[in-house]
C-alpha cells in the first residue's frame, strides 16, 4: 500500500520470496493464511465496497505447477484477508461457458493471462479475452466477454466465442452497433469504462485478423453497451497493412483534436478515465508515425 500523503509504502500481504505457492484454503471462506500464488499478467478490479479482486494470470498453482490460472480472489483492505472466490487452484483449466447470457454457479472462464477488465456501476466485474484455454482444451488468443456478480458469485458468458481460432473480428459499419459485431481474439489490450457504464477496448496483440503474428498489433477502438449487449467499432483500422504488422500513428498537431488523429497499433499500454469522461492512453509497444515498432511514450486523449 502506498500512502500519497506520507509518501510511504507498506508491505501488506504475500511473501518476500520469489515463485511462491498459493494458499487457497476453502473456497468462499476468508482466512488470514490465504494468499494467491506468484503470477504475472493477471487482471484486477476494485468493487463498489472497496474490495480488491484478482483473476488468473501466468503463475504457480496448487499442487505445485506452473501454467495459466483461472482463480478469482478477493482481498478485504480493512481486514487484510484474502478469499478464494471462484475458479480452480490447478493450472491450465478449461472454460465452462454454459449458455450465453445465462449465469450459473458452474460457469467459469478458462485459465488465461493478458486479459483486460472493467468494473461497472453495480459493482459487477467484466473480463475480456487474453491468451488461454477455451472450452475444448485448445490454448490460444480469446475474444470471450464475461461478467461476474460479487453478490451471486456467478459468471455469465456475455459475448464472443467459446473456442480459439473461430474466425476474425466482425467490425460491421464504423460507429454502428450491431448484435453480430465482435472484436477479434487478442491479448494485452487497454480498457476503460465511461460515465454511462459503457465498456471500451483498444488495440492489443491479435490472435486472428487475416494473418496471425505475435509481432502484429491493433489500433481498433471498440465500445460495448452492457444494456444492449452490442459492440460498436468506433475508431482505428480493421486491417493490418500489407507488408506491415500494424497501423502507424496519425498524430496531427500536438494539443489539437482532429477526427483524423489516431494512435498507432500497440499492446501493453496503460489507461485512465478523467472526471469529464475522456479516455486517456499512454505508451506501450507499438508503431510510431514512421511505422517503426518501438516502445512508446505518447499520451493521447479520446473524447467519447
C-alpha positions in Angstrom: 0.0 0.0 0.0 1.3 3.5 -0.9 0.2 6.5 1.2 0.3 9.5 -1.2 0.2 12.0 1.7 3.1 10.5 3.7 4.9 9.2 0.6 5.4 5.8 2.3 5.0 2.2 1.2 3.6 -0.6 3.4 4.1 -4.3 2.8 0.6 -5.7 3.3 0.5 -9.4 2.2 2.4 -12.1 0.4 5.9 -13.4 0.6 9.2 -11.6 0.0 10.4 -14.8 -1.7 10.0 -15.5 -5.5 7.9 -18.2 -7.0 5.6 -18.7 -4.0 2.9 -21.3 -3.9 -0.6 -20.1 -3.2 -2.6 -21.0 -0.1 -6.2 -21.4 -1.2 -7.9 -22.6 2.0 -11.7 -23.3 1.5 -13.4 -21.6 -1.5 -15.6 -18.8 -0.3 -14.1 -18.7 3.2 -11.8 -15.8 4.2 -8.7 -16.7 6.2 -5.6 -14.9 7.4 -3.5 -17.7 6.0 -4.9 -17.5 2.4 -2.8 -15.9 -0.3 -2.6 -16.1 -4.1 0.4 -17.7 -5.6 3.1 -15.8 -7.6 1.9 -14.7 -11.0 2.2 -12.2 -13.8 -0.3 -10.7 -16.4 -3.3 -11.1 -14.1 -6.5 -8.9 -14.2 -7.6 -6.7 -11.2 -10.6 -4.7 -10.2 -12.0 -2.7 -7.3 -15.7 -3.2 -6.4 -18.1 -0.6 -5.1 -17.3 -1.7 -1.5 -13.6 -1.0 -2.0 -12.5 -4.7 -2.1 -9.7 -5.7 -4.4 -10.2 -8.5 -6.9 -7.6 -10.6 -8.8 -8.1 -13.1 -11.6 -5.8 -15.6 -13.3 -2.5 -14.8 -15.0 0.5 -16.9 -15.7 1.9 -18.3 -12.5 2.1 -21.1 -9.9 -0.9 -23.2 -9.0 -1.6 -25.8 -6.3 -0.4 -28.6 -6.3 2.9 -27.0 -7.4 2.8 -26.5 -11.1 3.5 -23.6 -13.5 0.9 -22.6 -16.1 -2.1 -20.4 -16.7 -4.6 -19.7 -13.9 -8.3 -19.0 -13.6 -8.6 -18.5 -9.9 -10.6 -15.5 -8.7 -9.6 -13.8 -5.4 -11.0 -11.0 -3.2 -8.9 -9.0 -0.8 -10.6 -7.0 2.0 -8.3 -4.0 2.7 -9.9 -3.4 6.1 -9.5 -6.9 7.5 -6.3 -7.6 5.4 -7.7 -11.0 4.4 -7.8 -12.9 1.1 -10.8 -15.1 0.0 -10.6 -17.6 -2.9 -13.9 -17.0 -4.6 -14.1 -18.9 -7.9 -12.1 -21.0 -10.3 -9.5 -23.7 -9.8 -6.4 -24.0 -7.7 -4.8 -26.0 -10.6 -3.2 -24.6 -13.7 -4.5 -24.7 -17.4 -8.1 -25.2 -16.5 -10.7 -25.3 -19.3 -13.5 -22.7 -19.5 -17.1 -23.7 -18.7 -19.3 -21.4 -20.8 -22.8 -22.7 -20.3 -25.4 -20.8 -22.2 -24.6 -17.3 -23.5 -26.4 -14.7 -21.3 -27.3 -17.1 -18.5 -25.4 -17.1 -15.2 -24.8 -20.3 -13.4 -22.7 -21.5 -10.5 -20.8 -23.9 -12.8 -19.7 -21.2 -15.3 -16.1 -20.1 -15.2 -13.7 -18.5 -17.7 -10.8 -20.7 -18.7 -7.2 -20.2 -17.4 -5.6 -17.2 -19.1 -3.2 -14.2 -18.9 -3.1 -10.8 -20.7 -6.8 -10.2 -20.4 -8.4 -6.8 -19.6 -11.2 -5.9 -17.2 -13.8 -3.3 -16.1 -16.0 -2.7 -13.0 -19.5 -1.4 -13.7 -21.6 1.0 -11.6 -23.4 -2.0 -10.0 -20.0 -3.4 -8.8 -20.0 -6.3 -11.3 -16.7 -7.4 -12.8 -16.1 -7.7 -16.5 -13.4 -9.7 -18.3 -12.4 -9.9 -21.9 -10.1 -12.1 -23.9 -6.4 -12.8 -23.3 -4.3 -15.8 -24.1 -5.6 -19.0 -22.5 -7.8 -22.1 -22.6 -11.2 -22.3 -24.3 -13.9 -24.9 -23.7 -12.2 -27.6 -25.9 -8.8 -27.9 -24.3 -7.3 -25.7 -27.0 -5.0 -22.8 -26.0 -4.7 -19.5 -27.8 -6.0 -16.0 -28.0 -9.6 -15.4 -26.9 -12.4 -12.9 -27.6 -14.9 -14.0 -24.9 -16.5 -11.4 -22.7 -17.6 -12.4 -19.2 -19.5 -10.7 -16.3 -19.1 -11.8 -12.7 -21.5 -10.8 -9.9 -19.9 -10.5 -6.5 -23.4 -10.8 -5.0 -24.4 -14.1 -6.5 -20.8 -15.3 -7.1 -21.7 -16.4 -10.6 -20.1 -15.9 -14.0 -22.1 -15.1 -17.2 -20.7 -15.6 -20.7 -21.9 -12.4 -22.4 -20.3 -12.2 -25.9 -17.6 -13.7 -28.2 -16.6 -17.3 -28.9 -16.1 -20.2 -26.6 -13.4 -21.6 -28.9 -10.0 -20.4 -30.0 -9.5 -19.5 -33.7 -13.2 -19.3 -34.5 -12.6 -16.5 -37.0 -11.6 -12.9 -37.4 -13.3 -9.9 -35.9 -16.7 -8.7 -37.2 -16.4 -5.0 -37.5 -19.6 -4.1 -39.2 -20.0 -0.4 -40.0 -17.9 2.1 -38.1 -20.0 3.9 -35.5 -23.0 1.5 -35.8 -23.8 -1.0 -33.0 -24.9 -4.5 -34.1 -25.5 -7.8 -32.4 -23.2 -9.5 -34.9 -20.2 -7.2 -34.2 -17.4 -8.6 -32.1 -13.7 -7.7 -31.6 -11.3 -10.3 -32.7 -9.3 -12.5 -30.3 -6.5 -10.6 -28.6 -4.3 -10.1 -25.6 -2.6 -7.2 -23.8 -5.3 -4.6 -24.8 -6.3 -1.5 -23.0 -9.7 -0.9 -21.3 -11.8 1.9 -19.9 -15.4 2.4 -18.6 -17.1 5.6 -19.3 -19.6 7.7 -17.2 -22.5 6.0 -18.9 -21.3 2.5 -17.9 -20.1 1.5 -21.4 -17.0 -0.6 -21.7 -14.2 0.5 -24.1 -11.4 -1.7 -25.6 -8.4 -0.6 -27.6 -5.7 -2.5 -29.5 -3.7 -5.4 -28.3 -2.0 -8.4 -29.9 -4.4 -10.2 -32.3 -4.9 -13.9 -32.4 -6.7 -13.8 -35.8 -7.1 -10.9 -38.2 -6.5 -12.2 -41.7 -2.9 -13.0 -40.6 -1.5 -14.4 -37.4 1.7 -13.0 -36.0 3.0 -12.4 -32.5 4.6 -9.2 -33.8 1.2 -7.8 -35.0 -0.7 -5.1 -33.2 -4.1 -3.5 -33.4 -5.3 0.1 -33.0 -9.1 -0.5 -33.2 -11.3 1.1 -30.6 -14.5 -0.6 -29.5 -17.4 0.3 -27.3 -19.7 -2.3 -25.6 -23.1 -1.5 -24.2 -23.9 -3.7 -21.2 -27.6 -2.7 -21.6 -27.9 -3.6 -25.3 -25.2 -6.3 -25.2 -23.8 -4.9 -28.5 -20.3 -3.9 -29.7 -19.6 -0.8 -31.8 -16.4 -0.4 -33.8 -15.6 3.3 -33.0 -12.2 4.2 -34.4 -9.0 2.8 -35.8 -8.3 0.3 -38.6 -9.9 -3.0 -39.2 -6.9 -4.3 -41.2 -3.2 -4.7 -40.9 -1.4 -3.1 -43.8 0.3 -5.4 -46.3 3.9 -5.8 -45.6 3.5 -4.4 -42.0 2.5 -5.7 -38.6 0.4 -2.7 -37.5 -1.0 0.7 -38.4 1.2 3.7 -37.9 0.0 6.5 -35.6 -1.5 9.7 -37.1 -0.5 12.4 -34.6 -1.6 15.7 -36.2 -0.7 18.8 -34.2 0.1 18.3 -30.5 -2.7 19.5 -28.3 -5.2 19.9 -31.2 -8.0 17.3 -31.5 -8.9 16.1 -35.0 -11.1 13.4 -36.5 -8.1 12.1 -38.5 -5.9 11.6 -35.4 -5.4 8.0 -34.2 -2.8 6.3 -32.0 -0.7 3.7 -33.8 -1.3 0.0 -33.2 0.1 -1.2 -29.9 -0.1 -3.5 -26.9 0.6 -3.3 -23.2 -0.3 0.4 -22.8 -1.9 2.0 -19.7 -5.1 3.9 -19.4 -7.2 6.3 -17.3 -10.6 8.0 -17.3 -10.9 11.6 -16.2 -13.8 13.3 -14.4 -15.2 14.5 -17.7 -15.4 11.0 -19.1 -12.4 11.4 -21.5 -10.3 8.3 -22.1 -6.5 8.6 -21.8 -3.9 6.3 -23.3 -0.1 6.2 -22.6 2.7 4.3 -24.3 3.0 0.6 -24.9 4.9 -1.4 -27.5 3.7 -0.3 -30.9 4.0 1.7 -34.1 5.0 5.3 -34.2 4.2 7.8 -37.0 7.0 6.4 -39.2 5.8 2.8 -39.0 8.7 1.8 -36.7 7.9 -0.8 -33.9 9.2 0.8 -30.7 8.5 1.4 -27.0 6.2 4.5 -27.0 5.8 7.4 -24.6 2.9 9.2 -26.4 0.0 10.4 -24.3 -3.4 10.5 -26.1 -6.9 11.7 -25.1 -10.1 10.4 -26.7 -13.4 12.3 -26.2 -16.4 10.0 -26.5 
